[in-house]
Amino acid sequence: MDKAEYLVMGTAKAPQGPAVKKWWKCSDRTGMELYFKGSDALYAGKNQEAAAILGEAIAKGDLCVDYLSYAYYNRGIAYMRLGDDANAKKNLEKARALNIND
């Protein structure tokens, strides 16, 4: 954000302090690394690996709601490709519940 955007928010300078990390970056590093690794596996057609890694990202990572919904969505696609319709549906429904506009 630039100075003009802070002025719109009612302050002329960037927020400071330990709470800022959560405000600026709502997902932790571990969660994001697992999300990207799982998504890369999905894009490479490694569906079993993708489902496992994305499950780990969901369970262990502190992902903001957008990335959490993407992780569930990608995991649902991986399960769909594996022919596991029950888990695919469960994950896709969870993704939609988290981000109904996507």
Buried (B, 14 or more C-beta within 10 A) or exposed (E): EEEEEBEEEEEEEEEEEEEEEEEEEBBBEBBBBBBEBBBEBBEEEBBEBBBBBBBBBBEEBBBBEEBBBBBBBBBBBBBBBBEBEEBBEBBBEBBBEBBEEE
